[in-house]
Amino acid sequence: MTKPKIAILTIRNTYEFGGVLTSVRKLYQFCEQYFEPTIFYLSFDPKISVSLKKFNFKNQIRHTSYFGMNAVEIGSKYAFWEPGHYKYSLKLWEEALKDYDYFIFKSGSNIAAYPLALLNKKFAIWVGTSYQDDREQRVKRLSVFRKSIDFFAQLKMKNIEKEIFKKANYIFSISKHTRKRIDSILGESRENIAVCGFPIKVQVKDKTISRDKNIIAVGRFSDPRKNFDMLMRAFKNIYENQKTAKLYVVGSKPSQRQREVFSSQEFYKKIIFTGSLGQEELVEFYGIADLMLITSYQEGLGIIGLEAMSNGIPVVATDCGGTSDYVIDGKNGYLVDVNDDVKMAERALYILSSQDSYKDFSNYSINFIKDNYSEKKFEAIIKYGLVTIYPELRDLFDGKTQTVTTNIVDKLKELSL
């Protein structure tokens, strides 16, 4: 039997890690069970996009593979003007999507779903953050010229964001924090929104503290949102009280200039920069890690925190959005204010101070993941949203969607999710 086609819209990652790509892969894997999925994204490759430098004045459609997933790229026009990224290429989007009946979007902010809103499709979106939260720290690093263009684009971009949320037939929010931001943007609380989270499999049954007190931080530390400076200050405070402590920084490094600020200090010798790792290599580091630090200015959810907890690793994180969904003070870790490196160090040292209390933190982490971030729960919520938009999919999902997901959504409402 031929599977129906579903279009998954997103943004294009150039790196093989990060929350957006991880979520897109998970969504693609879910869709493969029932549909023939294809990833769609806007491309700025001058071979298929308008480029004055390359004397190319025509944008095109290109079929490709996106980290092993079937994909279609839509060439851009006038890349410097963000409000026109999708509108100026709309005819190509209409052509590329014409053979699809089902549509779902996954990315950080919702902007890449704009073609679906412009073409009046019925669609679902799975969002991690608001447009403003997504870019607040990064815009500070733009050149003066880019900042001036960005200034004039912002009002239009905020209107585009609101239009997409209003036209979306169902919204999956990755966290309660993001759900509140969506309500604020819309000016109302709507019924067609559910907190979806991210599914995580528990990896261990038991964990104890190592002799060295190994700490791990995972992320694109070249991204200013990850707040590398706070991570350094927090670890310095930990090291001054626990000389055996080591910090493994996993992911893309911050700039040489940022690292040089700390490189001459004693604690810096106990930091290992691993660079970006594949999932199997990352699992090995989770195996030796005792604690995770998350120092971000903003996280839609922070999947890395869930991954740590699934490995029995407690988490001390900034209260930066999605982390408040799963870091429960005194149970599986602690939340601290952004840039409060002193408090972060105090909480980290407390967790690592006693083998008995550490086991309590670790066991709570494992059980919390089992109870709140299961694959079954994730799939049920996705199915419920899709059936709400496309009732005919109930039969495709084996007739189980209505019973299973109604119970879950009722429970979510009771928990004010």
TORNULUM-304540 format. One line per 4 residues: their letters; for each residue z, y, x of C-alpha. Coordinates in nm, 4 decimals, padded with zeros to 6 digits. Example, Ala and Ser with C-alpha at 12.3 -4.5 7.8 and 13.67 -1.06 7.14 Angstrom:
<rs>
as) 00.7800,-00.4500,01.2300 | 00.7140,-00.1060,01.3670 $
</rs>
This chain:
<rs>
mtkp) 00.0000,00.0000,00.0000 | -00.0992,00.3431,00.1359 | 00.1939,00.5753,00.1965 | 00.1755,00.9315,00.0601 $
kiai) 00.1327,01.2099,00.3159 | 00.4112,01.4534,00.3917 | 00.3817,01.7692,00.6038 | 00.6795,01.8627,00.8229 $
ltir) 00.6622,02.2253,00.9364 | 00.8604,02.3409,01.2397 | 00.8383,02.5455,01.5593 | 00.7100,02.4032,01.8856 $
ntye) 00.9551,02.3147,02.1619 | 00.8286,02.3171,02.5187 | 01.1336,02.1167,02.6328 | 01.2335,01.7646,02.5279 $
fggv) 01.5862,01.8424,02.4086 | 01.7764,02.0840,02.1842 | 01.9045,02.0779,01.8283 | 01.5760,02.1689,01.6583 $
ltsv) 01.3732,01.8952,01.8278 | 01.6520,01.6400,01.7771 | 01.6602,01.7218,01.4054 | 01.2805,01.7164,01.3702 $
rkly) 01.2722,01.3712,01.5281 | 01.5414,01.2471,01.2901 | 01.3551,01.3886,00.9895 | 01.0275,01.2361,01.1118 $
qfce) 01.1951,00.8948,01.1500 | 01.3334,00.9189,00.7969 | 00.9940,01.0165,00.6551 | 00.8186,00.7299,00.8352 $
qyfe) 01.0051,00.4864,00.6097 | 00.8363,00.6199,00.2958 | 00.5530,00.8568,00.3958 | 00.2790,00.9157,00.6472 $
ptif) 00.4333,01.2206,00.8215 | 00.2581,01.4887,01.0260 | 00.4240,01.7714,01.2189 | 00.2701,02.1203,01.1791 $
ylsf) 00.3488,02.4205,01.3967 | 00.2089,02.7533,01.5084 | 00.0535,02.7499,01.8554 | 00.0132,03.0310,02.1079 $
dpki) -00.2076,02.8243,02.3395 | -00.4965,03.0580,02.4336 | -00.7405,02.7666,02.3967 | -00.6938,02.7729,02.0180 $
svsl) -00.5320,03.1151,01.9651 | -00.6667,03.4676,01.9817 | -00.6221,03.5820,02.3409 | -00.7578,03.9055,02.4849 $
kkfn) -00.6833,03.7856,02.8380 | -00.8944,03.4726,02.7856 | -01.1616,03.6547,02.5818 | -01.0972,03.4195,02.2901 $
fknq) -01.1268,03.6001,01.9546 | -01.0991,03.3015,01.7224 | -00.8031,03.0848,01.6261 | -00.8459,02.7152,01.5461 $
irht) -00.6802,02.3935,01.4270 | -00.6058,02.1184,01.6790 | -00.4755,01.7642,01.6212 | -00.2320,01.6485,01.8877 $
syfg) 00.0836,01.4473,01.9625 | 00.4200,01.6218,01.9690 | 00.6664,01.4163,02.1767 | 00.5147,01.1007,02.0286 $
mnav) 00.4868,01.2359,01.6728 | 00.1549,01.2917,01.4955 | 00.1010,01.6684,01.4899 | -00.1333,01.9556,01.4054 $
eigs) -00.1328,02.2924,01.5820 | -00.2455,02.6103,01.4093 | -00.3705,02.8755,01.6505 | -00.2135,03.2207,01.6182 $
kyaf) -00.3606,03.5687,01.5854 | -00.2077,03.8819,01.7396 | 00.0941,03.7005,01.8834 | 00.2749,04.0244,01.9734 $
wepg) 00.3315,04.1126,01.6032 | 00.5812,03.8588,01.4656 | 00.5519,03.9495,01.0931 | 00.1845,03.8474,01.1070 $
hyky) 00.2220,03.5162,01.2877 | 00.1629,03.3080,00.9746 | 00.0008,03.5567,00.7385 | -00.2899,03.6309,00.9742 $
slkl) -00.3549,03.2566,01.0139 | -00.3103,03.1676,00.6481 | -00.6658,03.0400,00.5907 | -00.6197,02.7855,00.8681 $
weea) -00.2849,02.6777,00.7242 | -00.4436,02.6350,00.3817 | -00.7188,02.4196,00.5332 | -00.4782,02.2095,00.7397 $
lkdy) -00.2387,02.1414,00.4507 | -00.4935,02.0812,00.1740 | -00.4625,01.6987,00.1743 | -00.0818,01.6962,00.1513 $
dyfi) 00.1276,01.6757,-00.1656 | 00.4761,01.6815,-00.0140 | 00.6238,01.9462,00.2138 | 00.9459,01.9840,00.4078 $
fksg) 01.0473,02.2235,00.6824 | 01.2947,02.1905,00.9698 | 01.3828,02.4474,01.2348 | 01.6533,02.6952,01.3332 $
snia) 01.5731,02.9905,01.1079 | 01.3385,02.9480,00.8103 | 01.0507,03.1708,00.9308 | 00.8100,02.8883,01.0202 $
aypl) 00.8140,02.7804,00.6533 | 00.6331,03.1021,00.5580 | 00.2912,02.9345,00.5057 | 00.4439,02.7199,00.2300 $
alln) 00.5826,03.0270,00.0544 | 00.2544,03.2187,00.0893 | 00.0525,02.9233,-00.0439 | 00.2957,02.8716,-00.3372 $
kkfa) 00.3685,02.5108,-00.2452 | 00.6669,02.3186,-00.3761 | 00.8807,02.2602,-00.0680 | 01.2209,02.1850,00.0812 $
iwvg) 01.3671,02.3499,00.3915 | 01.6351,02.2255,00.6316 | 01.7710,02.5267,00.8208 | 02.0187,02.5644,01.1023 $
tsyq) 02.0802,02.9385,01.1096 | 01.9771,03.2775,00.9794 | 01.6968,03.4675,01.1509 | 01.9341,03.7379,01.2756 $
ddre) 02.1910,03.4921,01.4135 | 01.9157,03.2955,01.5859 | 01.7942,03.5926,01.7873 | 02.0949,03.8247,01.8239 $
qrvk) 02.1719,03.7395,02.1881 | 01.8151,03.6778,02.3011 | 01.6838,04.0148,02.1831 | 01.9197,04.1856,02.4274 $
rlsv) 01.7079,04.0510,02.7131 | 01.3745,04.1823,02.5865 | 01.1888,04.4459,02.7849 | 01.1956,04.8044,02.6584 $
frks) 00.8380,04.7659,02.5323 | 00.9150,04.4425,02.3484 | 01.2329,04.5929,02.2016 | 01.0354,04.8834,02.0564 $
idff) 00.7911,04.6451,01.8843 | 01.0808,04.4298,01.7685 | 01.2574,04.7314,01.6175 | 00.9655,04.8011,01.3815 $
aqlk) 00.9234,04.4306,01.2974 | 01.2802,04.3616,01.1888 | 01.2738,04.4971,00.8336 | 00.9626,04.2937,00.7577 $
mkni) 01.1108,03.9806,00.9137 | 01.4267,04.0064,00.7054 | 01.2143,04.0435,00.3910 | 01.0093,03.7394,00.4923 $
ekei) 01.3265,03.5367,00.5458 | 01.4596,03.6291,00.2017 | 01.1245,03.5530,00.0354 | 01.1197,03.2037,00.1883 $
fkka) 01.4750,03.1284,00.0742 | 01.3911,03.2493,-00.2782 | 01.0741,03.0400,-00.3022 | 01.2210,02.7236,-00.1490 $
nyif) 01.2683,02.4601,-00.4194 | 01.5523,02.2931,-00.2320 | 01.7525,02.4042,00.0736 | 01.9350,02.1751,00.3145 $
sisk) 02.1841,02.3789,00.5171 | 02.2982,02.2225,00.8434 | 02.6543,02.3575,00.8077 | 02.8927,02.5358,00.5717 $
htrk) 02.8659,02.8464,00.7874 | 02.4876,02.8534,00.7475 | 02.5282,02.7938,00.3739 | 02.7405,03.1096,00.3505 $
rids) 02.4816,03.3063,00.5471 | 02.2079,03.1910,00.3090 | 02.4165,03.2957,00.0076 | 02.4672,03.6356,00.1715 $
ilge) 02.0946,03.6820,00.2331 | 02.0074,03.5856,-00.1241 | 02.2929,03.7844,-00.2740 | 02.3950,03.4849,-00.4842 $
sren) 02.5052,03.1228,-00.4653 | 02.2387,02.8821,-00.5867 | 02.2574,02.5253,-00.7130 | 01.9598,02.3973,-00.5137 $
iavc) 02.1442,02.4054,-00.1783 | 02.3335,02.1207,-00.0107 | 02.5022,02.0980,00.3274 | 02.3180,01.8227,00.5107 $
gfpi) 02.4685,01.8087,00.8587 | 02.3229,01.5592,01.1030 | 02.3645,01.1788,01.1202 | 02.5494,01.0387,01.4218 $
kvqv) 02.6308,00.6784,01.5103 | 02.9740,00.6057,01.6535 | 02.9327,00.4793,02.0093 | 03.2824,00.3625,02.1144 $
kdkt) 03.5952,00.2009,01.9726 | 03.8517,00.3243,02.2230 | 03.8730,00.5839,02.5007 | 04.1339,00.6901,02.7548 $
isrd) 04.1589,00.9855,02.9951 | 04.0088,00.9345,03.3375 | 04.2020,01.0136,03.6543 | 03.9703,01.2999,03.7480 $
knii) 03.9761,01.4798,03.4108 | 03.5991,01.5055,03.3630 | 03.4774,01.7868,03.1406 | 03.1234,01.8161,03.0042 $
avgr) 02.9201,02.1058,02.8642 | 02.5727,02.0420,02.7241 | 02.3039,02.2939,02.6322 | 02.0203,02.5206,02.7364 $
fsdp) 02.2289,02.7475,02.9556 | 01.9208,02.9562,03.0261 | 01.9691,03.0708,02.6646 | 02.2176,03.3623,02.6465 $
rknf) 02.3597,03.2235,02.3201 | 02.5277,02.9422,02.5176 | 02.7531,03.1975,02.6924 | 02.7521,03.0549,03.0447 $
dmlm) 02.9902,03.3233,03.1739 | 03.2651,03.2129,02.9349 | 03.2159,02.8515,03.0423 | 03.2712,02.9496,03.4052 $
rafk) 03.5802,03.1559,03.3294 | 03.7316,02.8812,03.1128 | 03.6760,02.6127,03.3751 | 03.8188,02.8380,03.6464 $
niye) 04.1399,02.8629,03.4418 | 04.1450,02.4861,03.3900 | 04.0869,02.4180,03.7600 | 04.3672,02.6494,03.8689 $
nqkt) 04.6076,02.4295,03.6687 | 04.4353,02.0924,03.7196 | 04.2792,02.0650,04.0672 | 04.1243,01.7215,04.0023 $
akly) 03.9162,01.8520,03.7103 | 03.5369,01.8380,03.7315 | 03.2803,02.0084,03.5105 | 02.9401,01.8547,03.4416 $
vvgs) 02.6920,02.1143,03.3150 | 02.4079,01.9288,03.1441 | 02.0859,02.1082,03.0489 | 01.8671,02.3857,03.1812 $
kpsq) 02.0481,02.6047,03.4328 | 02.1193,02.9746,03.3840 | 01.9502,03.2183,03.6197 | 02.0333,03.2189,03.9893 $
rqre) 02.1803,03.5674,03.9463 | 02.4253,03.4440,03.6798 | 02.5365,03.1526,03.8973 | 02.5770,03.3680,04.2089 $
vfss) 02.8526,03.5666,04.0376 | 03.0740,03.2561,04.0575 | 02.9249,03.0533,04.3432 | 03.1581,03.1820,04.6158 $
qefy) 03.4759,03.0902,04.4256 | 03.6739,02.7714,04.4943 | 03.6456,02.6230,04.1439 | 03.2652,02.6358,04.1614 $
kkii) 03.2664,02.3471,04.4109 | 03.3923,02.1206,04.1313 | 03.0898,02.1918,03.9074 | 02.7929,01.9539,03.8955 $
ftgs) 02.4691,02.0886,03.7474 | 02.2718,01.7845,03.6309 | 01.9705,01.9660,03.4877 | 01.8097,01.8354,03.1686 $
lgqe) 01.8718,01.4673,03.0950 | 01.7144,01.2063,02.8725 | 01.9278,01.0568,02.5958 | 02.0106,00.7406,02.7912 $
elve) 02.1255,00.9425,03.0928 | 02.3290,01.1722,02.8687 | 02.5060,00.8721,02.7163 | 02.6178,00.7723,03.0673 $
fygi) 02.7830,01.1108,03.1126 | 02.9509,01.0824,02.7733 | 03.0927,00.7559,02.9044 | 03.2798,00.9303,03.1882 $
adlm) 03.3626,01.2583,03.0096 | 03.7133,01.3252,02.8786 | 03.6522,01.6567,02.7016 | 03.3654,01.8773,02.5846 $
lits) 03.3611,02.2566,02.5981 | 03.1307,02.4592,02.3710 | 03.1309,02.8297,02.4606 | 02.8405,02.9515,02.2445 $
yqeg) 02.8131,03.2877,02.0754 | 02.6402,03.1146,01.7825 | 02.5652,02.7584,01.6699 | 02.4056,02.6531,01.3428 $
lgii) 02.5922,02.3243,01.3826 | 02.6169,02.2195,01.7459 | 02.4935,01.8591,01.7416 | 02.6250,01.8089,02.0937 $
glea) 02.9794,01.8385,01.9570 | 02.9118,01.5595,01.7095 | 02.7614,01.3455,01.9859 | 03.0729,01.3985,02.1965 $
msng) 03.3051,01.3034,01.9129 | 03.0990,00.9899,01.8390 | 03.1851,00.8890,02.1957 | 03.5554,00.9537,02.1372 $
ipvv) 03.5501,01.2848,02.3262 | 03.7609,01.5708,02.1828 | 03.5974,01.9149,02.1646 | 03.7275,02.2645,02.2376 $
atdc) 03.4747,02.5120,02.1003 | 03.4290,02.8732,02.0121 | 03.4475,02.9489,01.6420 | 03.0774,03.0320,01.6457 $
ggts) 02.9497,02.9011,01.3126 | 02.8782,02.5329,01.2592 | 03.1504,02.4099,01.4952 | 03.4097,02.4882,01.2268 $
dyvi) 03.2602,02.2074,01.0161 | 03.3868,01.9371,01.2493 | 03.6399,02.0740,01.5000 | 03.9757,02.0351,01.3282 $
dgkn) 04.2559,02.2144,01.5140 | 04.5119,01.9741,01.6549 | 04.3210,01.6676,01.5307 | 03.9980,01.6228,01.7284 $
gylv) 04.0036,01.9445,01.9293 | 04.0513,02.3174,01.8866 | 03.8567,02.6295,01.7908 | 03.9049,02.9514,01.9861 $
dvnd) 03.7576,03.2988,01.9545 | 03.4314,03.3739,02.1337 | 03.5059,03.4829,02.4936 | 03.8727,03.3819,02.4757 $
dvkm) 03.8484,03.1709,02.7913 | 04.2255,03.1780,02.8464 | 04.2980,03.0120,02.5121 | 04.0134,02.7634,02.5649 $
aera) 04.1661,02.6584,02.8970 | 04.5135,02.6264,02.7431 | 04.3820,02.4025,02.4637 | 04.1802,02.1922,02.7052 $
lyil) 04.4792,02.1368,02.9351 | 04.6970,02.0407,02.6386 | 04.4518,01.7726,02.5246 | 04.4278,01.6334,02.8791 $
ssqd) 04.8049,01.6427,02.9439 | 04.9099,01.3170,02.7784 | 04.7437,00.9773,02.7457 | 04.9185,00.9082,02.4135 $
sykd) 04.8214,01.2367,02.2457 | 04.4717,01.2065,02.3930 | 04.4254,00.8741,02.2127 | 04.5153,01.0468,01.8853 $
fsny) 04.2531,01.3159,01.9459 | 03.9944,01.0586,02.0464 | 04.0550,00.8231,01.7524 | 04.0444,01.1097,01.5041 $
sinf) 03.7111,01.2180,01.6539 | 03.5615,00.8724,01.6042 | 03.6889,00.8323,01.2487 | 03.5796,01.1828,01.1507 $
ikdn) 03.2219,01.1020,01.2495 | 03.2318,00.7731,01.0568 | 03.3550,00.9452,00.7419 | 03.1417,01.2598,00.7462 $
ysek) 02.8215,01.2154,00.9458 | 02.6850,00.8730,00.8591 | 02.3142,00.7875,00.8411 | 02.3609,00.6693,00.4818 $
kfea) 02.5037,01.0023,00.3701 | 02.2292,01.1988,00.5458 | 01.9473,00.9965,00.3905 | 02.1035,01.0140,00.0447 $
iiky) 02.1201,01.3949,00.0540 | 01.7597,01.4248,00.1768 | 01.6406,01.1881,-00.0962 | 01.8293,01.3769,-00.3639 $
glvt) 01.6725,01.7079,-00.2617 | 01.3212,01.5651,-00.2485 | 01.3550,01.3938,-00.5862 | 01.4821,01.7206,-00.7333 $
iype) 01.1510,01.8823,-00.6293 | 00.9239,01.5812,-00.6757 | 01.0674,01.3539,-00.9500 | 00.7944,01.0940,-00.8940 $
lrdl) 00.9499,01.0099,-00.5561 | 01.2379,00.8347,-00.7303 | 01.0235,00.5199,-00.7506 | 00.9239,00.5535,-00.3842 $
fdgk) 01.2905,00.5570,-00.2871 | 01.3438,00.2219,-00.4645 | 01.5116,00.3726,-00.7692 | 01.8398,00.4173,-00.5766 $
tqtv) 01.8304,00.7911,-00.5218 | 01.9692,00.9093,-00.8533 | 02.2860,00.6992,-00.8455 | 02.3665,00.7256,-00.4769 $
ttni) 02.2992,01.0929,-00.4198 | 02.4419,01.2267,-00.7437 | 02.7789,01.0862,-00.6401 | 02.7471,01.2394,-00.2944 $
vdkl) 02.6427,01.5813,-00.4226 | 02.9310,01.5805,-00.6719 | 03.1676,01.5047,-00.3842 | 03.0153,01.7831,-00.1763 $
kels) 03.0713,02.0325,-00.4581 | 03.4344,01.9221,-00.4872 | 03.4770,01.9924,-00.1150 | 03.3081,02.3328,-00.1558 $
l) 03.0295,02.2310,00.0793 $
</rs>
